[in-house]
Amino acid sequence: MPDQSKWKAGLRAVGIPVLATIVGLFVGIVCIVLAGKDPVLAAKAFVRAVAGEPRMFGNVLVSTIPLIFTGLAVAFAYRAGLFNIGVEGQYLMAQIATVVVGVWWTPPRGLEWLHPILALGAGAVAGAIWGGIVGLLKAWKGVHEVINSIMMNWIALFTADWLLKYYLRPDNSRAASYDLQQTAWLKQGLIEGSRLHTGIWIALATALVVWIILYKTPLGYEIRAVGYSPGAAEYGGISVARALIITMAISGAIAGMAGSVQTMGLNHRFNETSALPGYGFDGIAVALVGRLHPAGVVLAALLFGALQASSGLMQAMAGVPKSVVSIVQAVVILFVAAEGVWNFLQKRKAKKGVKTA
């Protein structure tokens, strides 16, 4: 019986995201038809954008990289019962830290290989500090992480804008920071003709490390125990406050790595922005569709990366508005989230039944 229950749970964990994806694509087809466009031509454009040529698949992976990091960041925090909506701010502060190290620190001759490592580390530390503040306030004063992290996002945005305007750019005519030294760049061209860089290996390695931490270490056991029941975890000798702070710091570090990798692998600078990047909010969707598991997050990130990378070609070839891709993503998220709502209502109903009895 236990083996059968595990088999059913595993089938459900895989089946619901797959079914959600099918439903989302079906809704997308309906939207395309209602818009008066050819769904067959749109499908051809999607396939061509995803797998038409090796370089195009490389571009899909480029879109996937930041989503892996941000999805992992959200999933890691959620395992402790925390909802990290502050990934956007952690991403931005990491970009700033990466620019500082990538621009102003010059590696000694023969140690150029150390430059990207330190730049990535600076971003991870910046993200960890920004996320750790949220965890500290949660553990110390009970400040809700959702409200706190949303405010931290905007503080990060305005802080990054201020630093860029007054310290990080060569002159007022440039809407970006100084360029990183080339020794801090990640290698591009892993697939010829694409901008795919070594950040893909960093992202996959991070997913593996997250899995090891969560499922193969005492710290991961404590984090998951706190997520299941803080009261029971405290009763069992686990410091809930410590677990919350460490969880948010690690989650922030992962989000920070997303900002660092994007800066070192693609932009090579910090570009002026008046809005949040959006990768953090996409990461929430990726984490939910990936069932909060590192392997699921990687697959969900690949799905969302393919949708994002194909939107331009579908618009050019079939005249499909890019908003259709957003609709597909939204339907997938709603379908997956609906299961969580259903489970919550069932548990609530069961508790009422116990009280009545």
C-alpha positions in Angstrom: 0.0 0.0 0.0 2.7 2.6 0.8 4.4 1.9 -2.5 1.1 2.3 -4.3 0.5 5.6 -2.5 3.9 6.8 -3.5 3.3 5.8 -7.1 0.0 7.7 -7.2 1.5 10.7 -5.6 4.3 10.7 -8.1 1.9 10.3 -11.0 -0.1 13.2 -9.7 2.9 15.3 -9.3 3.9 14.8 -12.9 0.4 14.5 -14.4 -1.1 17.8 -13.2 1.6 20.1 -14.7 1.5 18.1 -17.9 -2.3 18.4 -18.0 -2.1 22.1 -17.1 0.3 22.6 -20.0 -2.1 20.9 -22.5 -5.0 22.9 -21.3 -2.9 26.1 -21.5 -1.9 25.3 -25.1 -5.5 24.5 -26.0 -6.7 27.9 -24.7 -3.9 29.5 -26.6 -5.1 27.8 -29.8 -8.6 29.1 -29.1 -7.3 32.6 -28.6 -5.4 32.4 -31.9 -8.5 31.2 -33.8 -10.7 34.0 -32.2 -8.1 36.5 -33.3 -8.5 35.3 -36.9 -5.0 33.9 -37.2 -3.9 30.5 -38.4 -3.1 28.1 -35.5 -1.2 25.7 -37.8 1.1 28.5 -38.9 1.5 29.6 -35.3 2.4 26.0 -34.3 5.0 25.8 -37.1 6.5 29.1 -35.9 6.7 27.7 -32.3 8.4 24.5 -33.4 10.8 26.4 -35.6 11.6 28.8 -32.8 12.2 26.0 -30.3 13.9 23.3 -32.4 14.2 24.6 -36.0 17.9 25.1 -35.7 20.5 24.5 -33.0 21.0 28.2 -32.5 17.3 28.7 -31.9 17.3 26.0 -29.2 20.3 27.8 -27.8 18.2 31.0 -27.5 15.5 29.0 -25.7 18.0 28.0 -23.2 19.1 31.6 -22.8 15.6 32.5 -21.9 15.5 29.5 -19.5 18.5 30.3 -17.5 17.2 33.2 -15.3 13.9 31.3 -14.8 15.7 28.3 -13.3 17.4 30.5 -10.8 14.3 32.5 -9.8 12.1 29.4 -9.8 14.6 27.7 -7.5 14.7 30.7 -5.2 10.9 30.8 -4.8 10.7 27.0 -4.4 13.4 26.9 -1.7 11.7 29.6 0.4 8.4 27.9 0.0 9.7 24.7 1.5 10.0 26.6 4.8 6.5 28.0 4.4 7.8 31.3 3.1 6.6 33.1 0.0 9.6 35.0 -1.4 8.1 37.7 -3.6 11.3 39.7 -3.1 13.2 37.9 -5.8 13.0 41.0 -8.0 14.9 43.1 -5.4 17.4 40.4 -4.7 18.1 40.1 -8.5 18.6 43.9 -8.8 21.0 44.2 -5.8 23.0 41.3 -7.1 23.4 43.0 -10.5 24.8 46.1 -8.8 27.2 44.1 -6.7 28.3 42.2 -9.8 28.9 45.4 -11.7 31.1 46.8 -8.8 33.3 43.7 -8.8 33.2 43.2 -12.6 34.2 46.8 -13.3 36.5 48.0 -10.5 38.4 44.9 -9.5 41.1 43.9 -11.9 42.4 40.3 -11.4 46.2 39.8 -11.2 47.8 38.3 -14.3 47.2 34.5 -14.3 44.2 34.8 -12.1 41.7 36.0 -14.7 39.6 32.9 -14.1 38.9 34.1 -10.6 37.1 37.2 -11.8 33.7 35.7 -12.8 33.7 33.6 -9.6 34.1 36.6 -7.4 31.6 38.6 -9.4 29.1 35.8 -9.1 29.9 35.4 -5.4 29.3 39.2 -4.9 25.9 38.9 -6.5 25.0 35.9 -4.4 26.1 37.6 -1.2 24.1 40.8 -2.1 21.0 38.7 -2.8 21.5 36.7 0.5 21.8 40.0 2.5 18.6 41.4 0.8 16.7 38.1 1.4 18.2 37.6 4.9 16.8 41.0 6.0 13.3 39.7 5.1 13.9 36.5 7.1 15.3 38.3 10.0 12.3 40.6 10.3 10.0 37.6 10.0 11.8 35.7 12.7 12.5 38.7 15.0 9.3 40.8 14.8 6.9 38.5 12.9 6.8 40.9 9.9 5.0 39.1 7.1 7.5 38.2 4.3 5.1 39.0 1.5 4.5 42.6 2.5 8.2 43.1 3.6 9.7 41.6 0.4 7.4 43.7 -1.8 8.7 46.8 -0.1 12.2 45.6 -0.4 11.7 45.2 -4.1 11.0 48.9 -4.6 13.8 49.9 -2.2 16.1 47.9 -4.4 14.8 49.4 -7.6 15.2 53.0 -6.4 18.6 52.2 -4.7 19.9 50.7 -7.9 18.7 53.7 -10.0 20.3 56.1 -7.6 23.7 54.2 -7.6 23.6 54.0 -11.4 22.9 57.7 -11.9 25.5 59.0 -9.5 28.3 56.4 -9.3 28.1 53.5 -11.8 27.9 55.2 -15.2 30.6 57.2 -17.0 28.4 60.2 -17.9 24.8 61.4 -17.8 24.2 60.6 -21.5 24.6 56.9 -21.0 21.6 54.9 -19.7 23.8 52.1 -18.4 26.7 51.4 -16.1 30.3 51.0 -17.1 30.9 47.7 -19.1 32.3 44.8 -17.1 35.9 43.9 -17.8 36.0 41.0 -20.3 37.7 38.8 -17.7 34.3 38.9 -15.8 32.2 37.8 -18.8 30.8 34.3 -19.0 31.7 32.4 -22.2 29.1 32.7 -24.9 28.5 30.7 -28.0 28.1 27.2 -26.5 25.8 26.6 -29.4 27.1 28.3 -32.6 25.1 31.3 -33.6 23.3 31.7 -30.3 24.1 33.7 -27.2 24.0 30.7 -25.0 26.6 31.0 -22.2 28.1 29.0 -19.4 25.4 30.3 -17.1 23.3 27.2 -18.1 25.8 24.9 -16.4 25.7 27.2 -13.3 21.9 27.0 -13.3 21.8 23.2 -13.5 24.5 22.9 -10.9 22.5 25.2 -8.6 19.4 23.0 -9.1 21.5 19.9 -8.1 22.9 21.7 -5.0 19.4 22.8 -3.9 18.1 19.2 -4.2 21.0 18.0 -2.1 20.5 20.7 0.6 16.7 20.1 0.8 16.7 16.3 0.7 20.1 15.1 1.8 21.2 17.3 4.7 20.1 18.0 8.3 19.5 21.7 7.3 17.1 20.6 4.5 15.3 18.4 7.0 14.9 21.4 9.4 13.7 23.7 6.6 11.1 21.2 5.4 10.0 20.4 9.0 9.4 24.1 9.6 7.4 24.3 6.4 5.2 21.4 7.4 4.5 22.7 11.0 6.5 25.4 12.8 5.0 24.4 16.1 5.9 20.8 15.8 9.4 21.7 14.5 10.0 23.9 17.6 8.7 21.2 19.9 11.2 18.8 18.3 14.1 21.1 19.1 14.5 22.9 15.8 15.1 26.7 15.9 12.3 28.0 13.7 13.8 31.6 13.7 17.2 30.2 12.6 15.6 28.2 9.8 13.6 31.1 8.6 16.6 33.4 8.4 18.9 30.8 6.7 16.1 29.9 4.2 15.5 33.4 3.1 19.3 34.1 2.9 19.8 31.0 0.7 16.7 31.9 -1.4 18.1 35.4 -1.8 21.5 34.1 -2.8 19.9 31.9 -5.5 17.9 34.9 -6.8 21.1 37.0 -6.7 22.9 34.4 -8.9 20.2 35.0 -11.5 21.1 38.7 -11.6 24.8 38.0 -11.7 24.6 35.4 -14.5 22.4 37.7 -16.6 24.9 40.5 -16.2 28.0 38.5 -16.8 26.5 36.3 -19.6 24.4 38.7 -21.6 24.3 42.4 -20.8 27.8 42.9 -19.5 26.4 46.0 -17.8 23.6 47.2 -15.6 21.0 49.0 -17.8 18.8 51.8 -16.4 15.3 50.7 -15.7 12.2 52.3 -14.2 10.4 48.9 -13.6 11.1 45.6 -11.9 12.7 43.1 -14.2 9.9 40.5 -14.0 12.0 37.5 -13.6 11.0 37.1 -10.0 7.3 37.0 -10.8 8.0 34.5 -13.6 9.9 32.5 -11.0 6.8 32.2 -8.9 5.0 30.6 -11.9 7.9 28.3 -12.6 8.1 27.1 -9.0 4.4 26.4 -8.9 4.3 24.5 -12.2 7.5 22.7 -11.2 5.7 21.5 -8.0 8.4 23.2 -5.9 10.9 20.4 -6.8 14.3 21.3 -8.3 13.9 18.9 -11.2 10.4 20.2 -11.8 11.6 23.8 -11.7 14.2 23.1 -14.4 11.5 21.5 -16.7 9.0 24.3 -16.0 11.6 26.9 -16.7 12.4 25.2 -20.1 8.6 25.3 -20.9 8.3 29.0 -20.0 11.6 29.8 -21.7 10.4 28.1 -24.9 7.1 30.1 -24.8 9.0 33.4 -24.3 11.6 32.7 -27.0 9.0 31.7 -29.6 6.7 34.7 -29.1 8.6 36.9 -31.4 8.7 34.4 -34.3 5.0 33.5 -33.9 4.1 37.2 -34.1 6.3 37.7 -37.2 5.2 34.5 -39.1 1.6 34.1 -38.0 0.7 37.6 -36.7 0.0 36.1 -33.2 0.1 38.8 -30.5 2.8 38.2 -27.8 0.0 38.5 -25.3 -1.2 35.1 -26.3 1.9 33.6 -24.7 1.1 35.4 -21.5 -2.5 34.0 -21.6 -1.1 30.4 -22.0 1.2 31.0 -19.1 -1.6 32.4 -16.9 -3.9 29.4 -17.7 -1.1 26.9 -16.8 -0.6 28.7 -13.5 -4.3 28.9 -12.7 -4.7 25.2 -13.4 -1.9 24.2 -11.1 -2.9 26.7 -8.4 -6.5 25.4 -8.6 -5.3 22.1 -7.2 -3.8 23.8 -4.2 -7.0 25.6 -3.5 -9.0 22.4 -3.8 -6.6 20.6 -1.4 -6.9 23.5 1.0 -10.7 23.4 0.9 -10.7 19.6 1.4 -8.5 19.8 4.4 -10.6 22.6 5.9 -13.7 20.5 5.3 -12.1 17.5 7.0 -11.1 19.6 10.0 -14.7 20.8 10.4 -15.9 17.2 10.2 -13.6 16.2 13.0 -14.8 19.1 15.2 -18.4 18.3 14.5 -17.8 14.7 15.5 
